[in-house]
Amino acid sequence: MNSLYDIAAEYREIAEKLNDSDFDEQTIADTLEGMSGDLVQKCTNVGFFIRNMEAESEAMKAAEESIAKRRATRDSKIKRMKDYLLNAMISTGKTKIESPWFVLSVRNNQESVVVDADSQIPEGFMRMIPAKYEPDKVLIKKAIQSGIEVEGCHLARSQSLQIK
């Protein structure tokens, strides 16, 4: 069977030839109608193929949403378990646990800015984010580290669990 492109091109070519000839309108209409069967069938088949692909696409979208929810749940559980393990290690004074499979260790993270009150931060330490005005923590951190007191902020060092 010819492709839809070939059938459509052949249909247009014959229609042009018939229109340029001396055939009466009924002969032209009958000829084109006879040819349109292949075109209609092919278009219908392509339509079914499109519908099938749309259904597959919707099924894929539903599967993606389901997997995304499962992943978010799993990521949340991972975070809770890491926090649980970190707190247990900190409360027992263990900073490193070695096993044949991996090493668990408590590591001190880099200092980060904790904003206690946005409203107290001087304007020079604020930055404009589209439709949002928020503290520029990078600038605040540099200022505090260089000895400048920034009202409404302080530096804090947190801890995280490292699995190697």
Phi and psi restraints in degrees (value plus and minus 20) as a CYANA .aco file:
   2 ASN   PHI     -89.7   -49.7
   2 ASN   PSI     136.3   176.3
   3 SER   PHI     -94.5   -54.5
   3 SER   PSI     141.0   181.0
   4 LEU   PHI     -78.8   -38.8
   4 LEU   PSI     -60.3   -20.3
   5 TYR   PHI     -79.2   -39.2
   5 TYR   PSI     -66.2   -26.2
   6 ASP   PHI     -84.9   -44.9
   6 ASP   PSI     -63.6   -23.6
   7 ILE   PHI     -82.9   -42.9
   7 ILE   PSI     -65.1   -25.1
   8 ALA   PHI     -83.7   -43.7
   8 ALA   PSI     -61.2   -21.2
   9 ALA   PHI     -84.7   -44.7
   9 ALA   PSI     -63.2   -23.2
  10 GLU   PHI     -84.1   -44.1
  10 GLU   PSI     -61.3   -21.3
  11 TYR   PHI     -80.9   -40.9
  11 TYR   PSI     -67.0   -27.0
  12 ARG   PHI     -83.2   -43.2
  12 ARG   PSI     -61.8   -21.8
  13 GLU   PHI     -83.2   -43.2
  13 GLU   PSI     -65.7   -25.7
  14 ILE   PHI     -87.9   -47.9
  14 ILE   PSI     -58.9   -18.9
  15 ALA   PHI     -80.6   -40.6
  15 ALA   PSI     -62.9   -22.9
  16 GLU   PHI     -83.7   -43.7
  16 GLU   PSI     -64.5   -24.5
  17 LYS   PHI     -82.7   -42.7
  17 LYS   PSI     -61.8   -21.8
  18 LEU   PHI     -86.8   -46.8
  18 LEU   PSI     -59.2   -19.2
  19 ASN   PHI     -87.3   -47.3
  19 ASN   PSI     -50.8   -10.8
  20 ASP   PHI    -103.1   -63.1
  20 ASP   PSI     -26.9    13.1
  21 SER   PHI    -116.6   -76.6
  21 SER   PSI    -196.8  -156.8
  22 ASP   PHI    -115.6   -75.6
  22 ASP   PSI      -3.4    36.6
  23 PHE   PHI     -91.5   -51.5
  23 PHE   PSI     128.9   168.9
  24 ASP   PHI     -95.7   -55.7
  24 ASP   PSI     145.8   185.8
  25 GLU   PHI     -81.8   -41.8
  25 GLU   PSI     -56.5   -16.5
  26 GLN   PHI     -85.4   -45.4
  26 GLN   PSI     -61.4   -21.4
  27 THR   PHI     -83.6   -43.6
  27 THR   PSI     -63.8   -23.8
  28 ILE   PHI     -81.7   -41.7
  28 ILE   PSI     -66.4   -26.4
  29 ALA   PHI     -82.7   -42.7
  29 ALA   PSI     -63.9   -23.9
  30 ASP   PHI     -83.4   -43.4
  30 ASP   PSI     -61.9   -21.9
  31 THR   PHI     -84.0   -44.0
  31 THR   PSI     -67.6   -27.6
  32 LEU   PHI     -86.3   -46.3
  32 LEU   PSI     -57.0   -17.0
  33 GLU   PHI     -84.5   -44.5
  33 GLU   PSI     -59.7   -19.7
  34 GLY   PHI     -82.3   -42.3
  34 GLY   PSI     -58.2   -18.2
  35 MET   PHI     -95.7   -55.7
  35 MET   PSI     -47.4    -7.4
  36 SER   PHI     -88.1   -48.1
  36 SER   PSI     -36.8     3.2
  37 GLY   PHI     -77.0   -37.0
  37 GLY   PSI     -68.8   -28.8
  38 ASP   PHI     -82.0   -42.0
  38 ASP   PSI     -62.9   -22.9
  39 LEU   PHI     -83.5   -43.5
  39 LEU   PSI     -66.5   -26.5
  40 VAL   PHI     -82.8   -42.8
  40 VAL   PSI     -64.4   -24.4
  41 GLN   PHI     -82.5   -42.5
  41 GLN   PSI     -64.3   -24.3
  42 LYS   PHI     -84.9   -44.9
  42 LYS   PSI     -64.3   -24.3
  43 CYS   PHI     -81.6   -41.6
  43 CYS   PSI     -60.9   -20.9
  44 THR   PHI     -82.2   -42.2
  44 THR   PSI     -64.2   -24.2
  45 ASN   PHI     -82.0   -42.0
  45 ASN   PSI     -62.1   -22.1
  46 VAL   PHI     -84.4   -44.4
  46 VAL   PSI     -58.9   -18.9
  47 GLY   PHI     -79.8   -39.8
  47 GLY   PSI     -64.2   -24.2
  48 PHE   PHI     -82.9   -42.9
  48 PHE   PSI     -59.6   -19.6
  49 PHE   PHI     -82.4   -42.4
  49 PHE   PSI     -63.0   -23.0
  50 ILE   PHI     -82.1   -42.1
  50 ILE   PSI     -65.8   -25.8
  51 ARG   PHI     -79.2   -39.2
  51 ARG   PSI     -61.3   -21.3
  52 ASN   PHI     -83.2   -43.2
  52 ASN   PSI     -64.1   -24.1
  53 MET   PHI     -85.2   -45.2
  53 MET   PSI     -57.2   -17.2
  54 GLU   PHI     -82.8   -42.8
  54 GLU   PSI     -62.0   -22.0
  55 ALA   PHI     -83.9   -43.9
  55 ALA   PSI     -61.8   -21.8
  56 GLU   PHI     -83.1   -43.1
  56 GLU   PSI     -60.7   -20.7
  57 SER   PHI     -83.2   -43.2
  57 SER   PSI     -62.5   -22.5
  58 GLU   PHI     -84.0   -44.0
  58 GLU   PSI     -60.3   -20.3
  59 ALA   PHI     -83.7   -43.7
  59 ALA   PSI     -60.6   -20.6
  60 MET   PHI     -83.1   -43.1
  60 MET   PSI     -62.2   -22.2
  61 LYS   PHI     -81.9   -41.9
  61 LYS   PSI     -64.0   -24.0
  62 ALA   PHI     -83.2   -43.2
  62 ALA   PSI     -60.7   -20.7
  63 ALA   PHI     -85.0   -45.0
  63 ALA   PSI     -61.2   -21.2
  64 GLU   PHI     -80.9   -40.9
  64 GLU   PSI     -63.5   -23.5
  65 GLU   PHI     -83.9   -43.9
  65 GLU   PSI     -61.9   -21.9
  66 SER   PHI     -83.5   -43.5
  66 SER   PSI     -65.1   -25.1
  67 ILE   PHI     -85.1   -45.1
  67 ILE   PSI     -59.5   -19.5
  68 ALA   PHI     -82.1   -42.1
  68 ALA   PSI     -60.4   -20.4
  69 LYS   PHI     -85.3   -45.3
  69 LYS   PSI     -63.7   -23.7
  70 ARG   PHI     -83.0   -43.0
  70 ARG   PSI     -60.7   -20.7
  71 ARG   PHI     -84.6   -44.6
  71 ARG   PSI     -63.9   -23.9
  72 ALA   PHI     -81.0   -41.0
  72 ALA   PSI     -61.2   -21.2
  73 THR   PHI     -82.8   -42.8
  73 THR   PSI     -64.1   -24.1
  74 ARG   PHI     -84.5   -44.5
  74 ARG   PSI     -64.8   -24.8
  75 ASP   PHI     -81.0   -41.0
  75 ASP   PSI     -59.4   -19.4
  76 SER   PHI     -84.3   -44.3
  76 SER   PSI     -61.8   -21.8
  77 LYS   PHI     -86.1   -46.1
  77 LYS   PSI     -59.5   -19.5
  78 ILE   PHI     -78.9   -38.9
  78 ILE   PSI     -65.9   -25.9
  79 LYS   PHI     -81.9   -41.9
  79 LYS   PSI     -65.4   -25.4
  80 ARG   PHI     -81.3   -41.3
  80 ARG   PSI     -61.5   -21.5
  81 MET   PHI     -87.4   -47.4
  81 MET   PSI     -59.3   -19.3
  82 LYS   PHI     -84.4   -44.4
  82 LYS   PSI     -63.3   -23.3
  83 ASP   PHI     -81.9   -41.9
  83 ASP   PSI     -62.6   -22.6
  84 TYR   PHI     -79.6   -39.6
  84 TYR   PSI     -68.2   -28.2
  85 LEU   PHI     -85.6   -45.6
  85 LEU   PSI     -64.0   -24.0
  86 LEU   PHI     -79.5   -39.5
  86 LEU   PSI     -67.6   -27.6
  87 ASN   PHI     -82.1   -42.1
  87 ASN   PSI     -59.6   -19.6
  88 ALA   PHI     -84.5   -44.5
  88 ALA   PSI     -62.9   -22.9
  89 MET   PHI     -86.9   -46.9
  89 MET   PSI     -62.8   -22.8
  90 ILE   PHI     -84.5   -44.5
  90 ILE   PSI     -64.5   -24.5
  91 SER   PHI     -87.9   -47.9
  91 SER   PSI     -44.0    -4.0
  92 THR   PHI    -117.7   -77.7
  92 THR   PSI     -22.5    17.5
  93 GLY   PHI      58.6    98.6
  93 GLY   PSI     -10.6    29.4
  94 LYS   PHI    -105.6   -65.6
  94 LYS   PSI     101.8   141.8
  95 THR   PHI    -125.0   -85.0
  95 THR   PSI     -30.9     9.1
  96 LYS   PHI    -172.0  -132.0
  96 LYS   PSI     112.6   152.6
  97 ILE   PHI    -150.8  -110.8
  97 ILE   PSI     102.1   142.1
  98 GLU   PHI    -125.6   -85.6
  98 GLU   PSI     116.8   156.8
  99 SER   PHI    -153.9  -113.9
  99 SER   PSI     148.8   188.8
 100 PRO   PHI     -83.4   -43.4
 100 PRO   PSI     -40.0     0.0
 101 TRP   PHI    -118.0   -78.0
 101 TRP   PSI     -53.7   -13.7
 102 PHE   PHI    -185.6  -145.6
 102 PHE   PSI     151.5   191.5
 103 VAL   PHI    -136.3   -96.3
 103 VAL   PSI     107.9   147.9
 104 LEU   PHI    -121.2   -81.2
 104 LEU   PSI     110.3   150.3
 105 SER   PHI    -165.1  -125.1
 105 SER   PSI     127.5   167.5
 106 VAL   PHI    -111.6   -71.6
 106 VAL   PSI     106.2   146.2
 107 ARG   PHI    -142.5  -102.5
 107 ARG   PSI     126.5   166.5
 108 ASN   PHI    -104.6   -64.6
 108 ASN   PSI     103.0   143.0
 109 ASN   PHI     -97.6   -57.6
 109 ASN   PSI     147.3   187.3
 110 GLN   PHI     -86.0   -46.0
 110 GLN   PSI     128.5   168.5
 111 GLU   PHI     -79.7   -39.7
 111 GLU   PSI     123.9   163.9
 112 SER   PHI    -155.8  -115.8
 112 SER   PSI     136.1   176.1
 113 VAL   PHI    -100.4   -60.4
 113 VAL   PSI     113.2   153.2
 114 VAL   PHI    -130.8   -90.8
 114 VAL   PSI      99.1   139.1
 115 VAL   PHI    -109.3   -69.3
 115 VAL   PSI      95.6   135.6
 116 ASP   PHI    -102.5   -62.5
 116 ASP   PSI     -57.8   -17.8
 117 ALA   PHI    -173.7  -133.7
 117 ALA   PSI      88.5   128.5
 118 ASP   PHI     -74.7   -34.7
 118 ASP   PSI     -58.6   -18.6
 119 SER   PHI     -87.4   -47.4
 119 SER   PSI     -38.4     1.6
 120 GLN   PHI    -113.4   -73.4
 120 GLN   PSI     -28.7    11.3
 121 ILE   PHI     -96.8   -56.8
 121 ILE   PSI     110.4   150.4
 122 PRO   PHI     -78.9   -38.9
 122 PRO   PSI     127.6   167.6
 123 GLU   PHI     -78.8   -38.8
 123 GLU   PSI     -50.9   -10.9
 124 GLY   PHI     -83.9   -43.9
 124 GLY   PSI     -38.1     1.9
 125 PHE   PHI    -122.1   -82.1
 125 PHE   PSI      -5.6    34.4
 126 MET   PHI    -128.1   -88.1
 126 MET   PSI     131.2   171.2
 127 ARG   PHI    -150.6  -110.6
 127 ARG   PSI     133.4   173.4
 128 MET   PHI    -113.5   -73.5
 128 MET   PSI     102.3   142.3
 129 ILE   PHI    -132.5   -92.5
 129 ILE   PSI     117.7   157.7
 130 PRO   PHI     -59.6   -19.6
 130 PRO   PSI      98.5   138.5
 131 ALA   PHI      42.6    82.6
 131 ALA   PSI      -0.3    39.7
 132 LYS   PHI    -172.7  -132.7
 132 LYS   PSI     114.3   154.3
 133 TYR   PHI    -131.1   -91.1
 133 TYR   PSI      97.6   137.6
 134 GLU   PHI    -159.9  -119.9
 134 GLU   PSI     141.7   181.7
 135 PRO   PHI     -83.9   -43.9
 135 PRO   PSI     121.0   161.0
 136 ASP   PHI    -110.4   -70.4
 136 ASP   PSI      70.8   110.8
 137 LYS   PHI     -83.8   -43.8
 137 LYS   PSI     -53.4   -13.4
 138 VAL   PHI     -83.3   -43.3
 138 VAL   PSI     -66.9   -26.9
 139 LEU   PHI     -85.6   -45.6
 139 LEU   PSI     -61.0   -21.0
 140 ILE   PHI     -83.3   -43.3
 140 ILE   PSI     -63.8   -23.8
 141 LYS   PHI     -80.7   -40.7
 141 LYS   PSI     -65.7   -25.7
 142 LYS   PHI     -80.5   -40.5
 142 LYS   PSI     -61.6   -21.6
 143 ALA   PHI     -84.4   -44.4
 143 ALA   PSI     -67.5   -27.5
 144 ILE   PHI     -83.7   -43.7
 144 ILE   PSI     -61.8   -21.8
 145 GLN   PHI     -85.0   -45.0
 145 GLN   PSI     -47.8    -7.8
 146 SER   PHI    -109.0   -69.0
 146 SER   PSI     -13.8    26.2
 147 GLY   PHI      79.9   119.9
 147 GLY   PSI     -21.2    18.8
 148 ILE   PHI    -103.9   -63.9
 148 ILE   PSI     110.6   150.6
 149 GLU   PHI    -103.9   -63.9
 149 GLU   PSI     105.9   145.9
 150 VAL   PHI    -130.2   -90.2
 150 VAL   PSI      92.3   132.3
 151 GLU   PHI     -80.2   -40.2
 151 GLU   PSI     114.6   154.6
 152 GLY   PHI      69.5   109.5
 152 GLY   PSI     -15.8    24.2
 153 CYS   PHI    -160.2  -120.2
 153 CYS   PSI     136.3   176.3
 154 HIS   PHI    -172.5  -132.5
 154 HIS   PSI     143.3   183.3
 155 LEU   PHI    -113.0   -73.0
 155 LEU   PSI     124.4   164.4
 156 ALA   PHI    -160.1  -120.1
 156 ALA   PSI     126.3   166.3
 157 ARG   PHI    -132.9   -92.9
 157 ARG   PSI     102.9   142.9
 158 SER   PHI    -121.3   -81.3
 158 SER   PSI     157.8   197.8
 159 GLN   PHI    -147.5  -107.5
 159 GLN   PSI     132.2   172.2
 160 SER   PHI    -159.4  -119.4
 160 SER   PSI     142.5   182.5
 161 LEU   PHI    -111.4   -71.4
 161 LEU   PSI     113.6   153.6
 162 GLN   PHI    -134.6   -94.6
 162 GLN   PSI     109.0   149.0
 163 ILE   PHI    -138.4   -98.4
 163 ILE   PSI      97.5   137.5
